[in-house]
């Protein structure tokens, strides 16, 4: 199983980034997907979640209206579109997939997002 994030980088406050997470080795549509973030000294926190069929999604309040999660079950990837980035958004962003029936979890290695002028 492979879960690989990409798209992180440096952006100015107010800017945008789109993170992608490419998954392989599993029947992707049988896995829910989510994005999490972590800063040094803090616990990893959920940012966004999307069901295996892509019909339901949840965004946490701190990024609601700015971040959007989506997935492509043909090309087996999940994206996190981040707009109007704020100074409190920098973190390592991680992608996770979780089996709908098996509950098995697989994490990516993370991608760094930095917000600075």
N, C-alpha and C positions, 0 to 999 in steps of 0.2 A: 504494500500500500504506500502510495506517495501522495503527500499533501505539500504543495510548494507555493508559497506566497511570492508576489512580486509587486512592484509599483511604488514602493516606499521611496522617500527622498526628502529633500529640503524644499520647503515652500514658504512664501511670505504669509504673514497673517492676512486672513481674508481670501487666501488662495484656495486652490482645489487640487485634489489628488484622487486617483482611482486605484484601489488595490485589487489585485486579482489573486485567486487561489485555484490552482490547477490540481485536480485530483485524478488519480488513476489506481487501478488495482481493486476497485470495488464497484458494485453497481450503484452509480452515483445517485440515482433517483430514489434509492432505498436508504439514503442518509440525509438527515437534517444537517444544516450547516450554520455556522455562526462565526462571528468575528469578536475577538476579545483584544484588550490592550493592557499593557502593564508598564508602569514606570518604576524606577529603582526604589526599593523599600516599600512598595505597595503591592497589594494582592492583584492578581490578574482579574480584570472585570469584563463582564459581558458588554458588548456594544450593540450588536445586532444579531438577529436570528431569523432564519428562513426555513420553512418546512421542505421536506424532500420533493414535493410536487411544485414548490414555488408559489403556492396559492396563499400562503399566510406568512407574514413577516412581522417582526417586532423590533422596534428601535428604542433604546433606552432614552429617558427624558433628557439627559445631558447633551445628546446629539440630535434629538428629534428635530426635524425640519431642516437639518443640514446634511445628514448622512442618509444614504439609501443603500439597501442591500438587494441584490438580485442574483439570479443564477441561470445558467444555461445547461440544461440536462442533456443536450445533444453533444456539446463540446466539453461537458464535465468540468465546469468551473463556476465559482461564485465570486462576485465582485462586491466591493464596498466603495461607493462613490462618496467622497467627502468634500463638501463645499463650505465656504466661509470658515476656514480653519482658524482656530483660536489658539492663544498661547497655552491653554490647558489641554490641548489635544495631543501634543507630542508624546510618543510612547512607542514601544515595540508592539506592533499589531500582529495578532496570531489568528490563523484560520483553524477551525475545528470542524470535523464531521462526526456525526454520531448516528449509528445504525438505528433505524426506526424500530426494528424488531429485536436486534441483537444487543443494542445499547453499547456496542463497541465504539470507542472513541479513538480518533487519530488527529494528531496536531501537526501543524506545520512548524517550521523553524523560526518563523517570525520575520517581519520586515520593519525597519525603523522609519518612523515618520518624525520629522523635525520641522517645527514652525518657528521661523526667525526672520527678522528683517536685516 
